[in-house]
Amino acid sequence: MKLKSVDQYQALKIAKTHLNVTNNKHFINTLISLKINLGTLLLLIG
C-alpha cells in the first residue's frame, strides 16, 4: 500500500499512536487474560 503524501503518512502515524495510547492498557489486560486462559487450557488438556 503506497501513501500519496507525507502528510497522509504523518496523520496515519499520529492516529495510530493515539489509538495505541488509549488501547494499550486494555490490550495488555487482554494479553494477560489470554495467557491465563491458555495456561488453564493447557492444564486441563495435559
SEMAR-267908 format. One record per atom (N, C-alpha, C): x, y, z; chain; atom name. Coordinates in Angstrom, 3 decimals, always signed. Example, Ala and Ser with C-alpha at 12.3 -4.5 7.8 and 13.67 -1.06 7.14 Angstrom:
// SEMAR-267908
<atom px="+13.190" py="-5.690" pz="+7.800" chain="A" atom="N"/>
<atom px="+12.300" py="-4.500" pz="+7.800" chain="A" atom="CA"/>
<atom px="+13.200" py="-3.300" pz="+7.800" chain="A" atom="C"/>
<atom px="+12.850" py="-2.250" pz="+7.080" chain="A" atom="N"/>
<atom px="+13.670" py="-1.060" pz="+7.140" chain="A" atom="CA"/>
<atom px="+12.900" py="+0.030" pz="+7.870" chain="A" atom="C"/>
END
This chain:
// SEMAR-267908
<atom px="+0.836" py="-1.203" pz="+0.000" chain="A" atom="N"/>
<atom px="+0.000" py="+0.000" pz="+0.000" chain="A" atom="CA"/>
<atom px="+0.868" py="+1.249" pz="+0.000" chain="A" atom="C"/>
<atom px="+0.742" py="+2.035" pz="-1.049" chain="A" atom="N"/>
<atom px="+1.539" py="+3.256" pz="-1.155" chain="A" atom="CA"/>
<atom px="+0.720" py="+4.463" pz="-0.739" chain="A" atom="C"/>
<atom px="+1.314" py="+5.289" pz="+0.128" chain="A" atom="N"/>
<atom px="+0.632" py="+6.508" pz="+0.568" chain="A" atom="CA"/>
<atom px="+0.938" py="+7.626" pz="-0.407" chain="A" atom="C"/>
<atom px="-0.070" py="+8.459" pz="-0.631" chain="A" atom="N"/>
<atom px="+0.053" py="+9.517" pz="-1.621" chain="A" atom="CA"/>
<atom px="+0.942" py="+10.662" pz="-1.168" chain="A" atom="C"/>
<atom px="+0.960" py="+10.930" pz="+0.128" chain="A" atom="N"/>
<atom px="+1.758" py="+12.056" pz="+0.599" chain="A" atom="CA"/>
<atom px="+2.316" py="+11.812" pz="+1.989" chain="A" atom="C"/>
<atom px="+3.305" py="+12.587" pz="+2.333" chain="A" atom="N"/>
<atom px="+3.918" py="+12.514" pz="+3.653" chain="A" atom="CA"/>
<atom px="+2.902" py="+12.908" pz="+4.720" chain="A" atom="C"/>
<atom px="+2.074" py="+13.906" pz="+4.416" chain="A" atom="N"/>
<atom px="+1.037" py="+14.368" pz="+5.339" chain="A" atom="CA"/>
<atom px="+0.090" py="+13.236" pz="+5.720" chain="A" atom="C"/>
<atom px="-0.290" py="+12.452" pz="+4.729" chain="A" atom="N"/>
<atom px="-1.179" py="+11.323" pz="+4.953" chain="A" atom="CA"/>
<atom px="-0.506" py="+10.306" pz="+5.881" chain="A" atom="C"/>
<atom px="+0.788" py="+10.081" pz="+5.620" chain="A" atom="N"/>
<atom px="+1.560" py="+9.154" pz="+6.434" chain="A" atom="CA"/>
<atom px="+1.646" py="+9.630" pz="+7.876" chain="A" atom="C"/>
<atom px="+1.931" py="+10.926" pz="+8.035" chain="A" atom="N"/>
<atom px="+2.025" py="+11.525" pz="+9.365" chain="A" atom="CA"/>
<atom px="+0.700" py="+11.425" pz="+10.118" chain="A" atom="C"/>
<atom px="-0.381" py="+11.716" pz="+9.423" chain="A" atom="N"/>
<atom px="-1.717" py="+11.663" pz="+10.024" chain="A" atom="CA"/>
<atom px="-2.032" py="+10.246" pz="+10.488" chain="A" atom="C"/>
<atom px="-1.683" py="+9.287" pz="+9.657" chain="A" atom="N"/>
<atom px="-1.892" py="+7.881" pz="+9.973" chain="A" atom="CA"/>
<atom px="-1.078" py="+7.486" pz="+11.196" chain="A" atom="C"/>
<atom px="+0.163" py="+7.962" pz="+11.239" chain="A" atom="N"/>
<atom px="+1.064" py="+7.664" pz="+12.346" chain="A" atom="CA"/>
<atom px="+0.536" py="+8.235" pz="+13.657" chain="A" atom="C"/>
<atom px="+0.057" py="+9.481" pz="+13.593" chain="A" atom="N"/>
<atom px="-0.494" py="+10.152" pz="+14.775" chain="A" atom="CA"/>
<atom px="-1.738" py="+9.411" pz="+15.274" chain="A" atom="C"/>
<atom px="-2.606" py="+9.048" pz="+14.338" chain="A" atom="N"/>
<atom px="-3.833" py="+8.338" pz="+14.687" chain="A" atom="CA"/>
<atom px="-3.504" py="+6.988" pz="+15.327" chain="A" atom="C"/>
<atom px="-2.518" py="+6.317" pz="+14.752" chain="A" atom="N"/>
<atom px="-2.109" py="+5.014" pz="+15.259" chain="A" atom="CA"/>
<atom px="-1.538" py="+5.128" pz="+16.670" chain="A" atom="C"/>
<atom px="-0.708" py="+6.139" pz="+16.872" chain="A" atom="N"/>
<atom px="-0.106" py="+6.371" pz="+18.177" chain="A" atom="CA"/>
<atom px="-1.179" py="+6.661" pz="+19.212" chain="A" atom="C"/>
<atom px="-2.140" py="+7.499" pz="+18.853" chain="A" atom="N"/>
<atom px="-3.241" py="+7.851" pz="+19.750" chain="A" atom="CA"/>
<atom px="-4.042" py="+6.606" pz="+20.118" chain="A" atom="C"/>
<atom px="-4.290" py="+5.769" pz="+19.123" chain="A" atom="N"/>
<atom px="-5.033" py="+4.533" pz="+19.326" chain="A" atom="CA"/>
<atom px="-4.257" py="+3.618" pz="+20.273" chain="A" atom="C"/>
<atom px="-2.947" py="+3.532" pz="+20.052" chain="A" atom="N"/>
<atom px="-2.096" py="+2.691" pz="+20.892" chain="A" atom="CA"/>
<atom px="-2.113" py="+3.147" pz="+22.336" chain="A" atom="C"/>
<atom px="-2.068" py="+4.460" pz="+22.548" chain="A" atom="N"/>
<atom px="-2.071" py="+5.015" pz="+23.898" chain="A" atom="CA"/>
<atom px="-3.383" py="+4.705" pz="+24.613" chain="A" atom="C"/>
<atom px="-4.491" py="+4.881" pz="+23.914" chain="A" atom="N"/>
<atom px="-5.793" py="+4.679" pz="+24.547" chain="A" atom="CA"/>
<atom px="-6.112" py="+3.201" pz="+24.755" chain="A" atom="C"/>
<atom px="-5.601" py="+2.349" pz="+23.868" chain="A" atom="N"/>
<atom px="-5.939" py="+0.927" pz="+23.942" chain="A" atom="CA"/>
<atom px="-4.861" py="+0.078" pz="+24.598" chain="A" atom="C"/>
<atom px="-3.739" py="+0.724" pz="+24.949" chain="A" atom="N"/>
<atom px="-2.593" py="-0.016" pz="+25.473" chain="A" atom="CA"/>
<atom px="-2.945" py="-0.822" pz="+26.717" chain="A" atom="C"/>
<atom px="-3.616" py="-0.157" pz="+27.666" chain="A" atom="N"/>
<atom px="-3.968" py="-0.805" pz="+28.919" chain="A" atom="CA"/>
<atom px="-4.916" py="-1.975" pz="+28.676" chain="A" atom="C"/>
<atom px="-5.914" py="-1.742" pz="+27.857" chain="A" atom="N"/>
<atom px="-6.895" py="-2.772" pz="+27.520" chain="A" atom="CA"/>
<atom px="-6.218" py="-3.948" pz="+26.812" chain="A" atom="C"/>
<atom px="-5.296" py="-3.599" pz="+25.900" chain="A" atom="N"/>
<atom px="-4.577" py="-4.615" pz="+25.129" chain="A" atom="CA"/>
<atom px="-3.735" py="-5.500" pz="+26.050" chain="A" atom="C"/>
<atom px="-3.040" py="-4.867" pz="+26.980" chain="A" atom="N"/>
<atom px="-2.210" py="-5.594" pz="+27.936" chain="A" atom="CA"/>
<atom px="-3.064" py="-6.500" pz="+28.809" chain="A" atom="C"/>
<atom px="-4.185" py="-5.971" pz="+29.287" chain="A" atom="N"/>
<atom px="-5.113" py="-6.769" pz="+30.097" chain="A" atom="CA"/>
<atom px="-5.641" py="-7.966" pz="+29.314" chain="A" atom="C"/>
<atom px="-5.937" py="-7.746" pz="+28.031" chain="A" atom="N"/>
<atom px="-6.420" py="-8.819" pz="+27.165" chain="A" atom="CA"/>
<atom px="-5.354" py="-9.886" pz="+27.011" chain="A" atom="C"/>
<atom px="-4.116" py="-9.438" pz="+26.778" chain="A" atom="N"/>
<atom px="-2.999" py="-10.374" pz="+26.639" chain="A" atom="CA"/>
<atom px="-2.822" py="-11.215" pz="+27.892" chain="A" atom="C"/>
<atom px="-2.899" py="-10.552" pz="+29.039" chain="A" atom="N"/>
<atom px="-2.732" py="-11.241" pz="+30.325" chain="A" atom="CA"/>
<atom px="-3.828" py="-12.284" pz="+30.521" chain="A" atom="C"/>
<atom px="-5.064" py="-11.898" pz="+30.243" chain="A" atom="N"/>
<atom px="-6.174" py="-12.832" pz="+30.413" chain="A" atom="CA"/>
<atom px="-6.091" py="-13.974" pz="+29.411" chain="A" atom="C"/>
<atom px="-5.607" py="-13.668" pz="+28.196" chain="A" atom="N"/>
<atom px="-5.428" py="-14.722" pz="+27.196" chain="A" atom="CA"/>
<atom px="-4.379" py="-15.720" pz="+27.654" chain="A" atom="C"/>
<atom px="-3.298" py="-15.188" pz="+28.227" chain="A" atom="N"/>
<atom px="-2.225" py="-16.022" pz="+28.744" chain="A" atom="CA"/>
<atom px="-2.742" py="-16.937" pz="+29.854" chain="A" atom="C"/>
<atom px="-3.553" py="-16.361" pz="+30.742" chain="A" atom="N"/>
<atom px="-4.132" py="-17.117" pz="+31.853" chain="A" atom="CA"/>
<atom px="-5.065" py="-18.203" pz="+31.314" chain="A" atom="C"/>
<atom px="-5.904" py="-17.818" pz="+30.334" chain="A" atom="N"/>
<atom px="-6.828" py="-18.780" pz="+29.734" chain="A" atom="CA"/>
<atom px="-6.079" py="-19.909" pz="+29.037" chain="A" atom="C"/>
<atom px="-4.994" py="-19.555" pz="+28.356" chain="A" atom="N"/>
<atom px="-4.182" py="-20.538" pz="+27.661" chain="A" atom="CA"/>
<atom px="-3.546" py="-21.505" pz="+28.654" chain="A" atom="C"/>
<atom px="-3.049" py="-20.940" pz="+29.756" chain="A" atom="N"/>
<atom px="-2.453" py="-21.757" pz="+30.804" chain="A" atom="CA"/>
<atom px="-3.448" py="-22.722" pz="+31.414" chain="A" atom="C"/>
<atom px="-4.651" py="-22.236" pz="+31.650" chain="A" atom="N"/>
<atom px="-5.722" py="-23.069" pz="+32.211" chain="A" atom="CA"/>
<atom px="-6.089" py="-24.180" pz="+31.238" chain="A" atom="C"/>
<atom px="-6.165" py="-23.818" pz="+29.958" chain="A" atom="N"/>
<atom px="-6.500" py="-24.777" pz="+28.911" chain="A" atom="CA"/>
<atom px="-5.446" py="-25.879" pz="+28.832" chain="A" atom="C"/>
<atom px="-4.179" py="-25.476" pz="+28.887" chain="A" atom="N"/>
<atom px="-3.081" py="-26.443" pz="+28.834" chain="A" atom="CA"/>
<atom px="-3.104" py="-27.361" pz="+30.046" chain="A" atom="C"/>
<atom px="-3.448" py="-26.808" pz="+31.202" chain="A" atom="N"/>
<atom px="-3.549" py="-27.620" pz="+32.419" chain="A" atom="CA"/>
<atom px="-4.672" py="-28.640" pz="+32.290" chain="A" atom="C"/>
<atom px="-5.791" py="-28.199" pz="+31.715" chain="A" atom="N"/>
<atom px="-6.939" py="-29.090" pz="+31.551" chain="A" atom="CA"/>
<atom px="-6.645" py="-30.211" pz="+30.554" chain="A" atom="C"/>
<atom px="-5.929" py="-29.850" pz="+29.475" chain="A" atom="N"/>
<atom px="-5.601" py="-30.840" pz="+28.441" chain="A" atom="CA"/>
<atom px="-4.506" py="-31.795" pz="+28.931" chain="A" atom="C"/>
<atom px="-3.409" py="-31.210" pz="+29.410" chain="A" atom="N"/>
<atom px="-2.248" py="-32.001" pz="+29.811" chain="A" atom="CA"/>
<atom px="-2.432" py="-32.601" pz="+31.174" chain="A" atom="C"/>
END
